Amino acid sequence: NAGVTQTPKFRILKIGQSMTLQCAQDMNHNYMYWYRQDPGMGLKLIYYSVGAGITDKGEVPNGYNVSRSTTEDFPLRLELAAPSQTSVYFCASSYPAGGAEAFFGQGTRLTVV
Amino acid sequence: GESVGLHLPTLSVQEGDNSIINCAYSNSASDYFIWYKQESGKGPQFIIDIRSNMDKRQGQRVTVLLNKTVKHLSLQIAATQPGDSAVYFCASRAGGSYIPTFGRGTSLIVHP
C-alpha cells in the first residue's frame, strides 16, 4: 500500500504565484486533512473533508482552497502565494469513523520568495 | 477552544535511559488522545493512543498515562535508543469532533 502520497516534495514559489499541492490516499479513508507545520511548531489545520464533495475550514484557511471530487484525492490550492505561506504542508487521512489515528504523507516543503 | 501544549520543547537523554514526555490539554471534553513520532524530513507517524475511559495503555517499549483530573498525559519510552530521536506530538480529540488538535511537540535527543 502506498498510503498517503503528496506531490511535489519541494517547491519554490515567487510572491503572487499560484500552485496546487496534490494529495492522494489508497486506503479508502473518508476523512482527509491538510496541515501546515512552521519551524518549531505543531501542526495547524488548514482544511479538512469528511467525504467526497464535503470540505470545511480548519484553524488557518485564509489563502487556501480545497476540493474533494473523489474519495482518493484532496488537492490544496494556494492562490497569490505570500511569504507567510512558507511552511511544510502535510496531508493526512483517517479511518471512516474518523476516531482513530491519522496517516500522514511525507510532506511538501514550500518556500515563497 | 481546544489547546494542547507540551511542557518541554527539548528532552535529552542517554541511550538506555527511560524517557518521559509530557503533554497538557485544556478541553475537559477531550476523549481520545494520540502520540505521534516525527522523524526529520518525514510526516508524523502513529505511536500509541488512549481513550478517556482508560488511565494507562502499553505498547512495545512505550506506555501512555492519562490523568483526566489534571488534564495531563505522558509518553514513557523504555530503554531509549538512538532511533527514538525525533519530535513527539500529542494530539487530542474532543467528543463529537473527529478533528485532532496537535500540540507544539517535544524534540527527544538520545545520546549514545
Interface residues (C-beta under 8 A of the other chain):
Chain A: V4 Y31 Y33 Y35 G40 M41 G42 L43 K44 L45 Y48 V50 G58 F90 A92 S94 A97 G98 G99 A100 E101 A102 F103 F104 G105 Q106 G107
Chain B: V4 P9 Y32 I34 Y36 G41 K42 G43 P44 Q45 F46 D49 F89 R93 Y98 I99 P100 T101 F102 G103 R104 G105
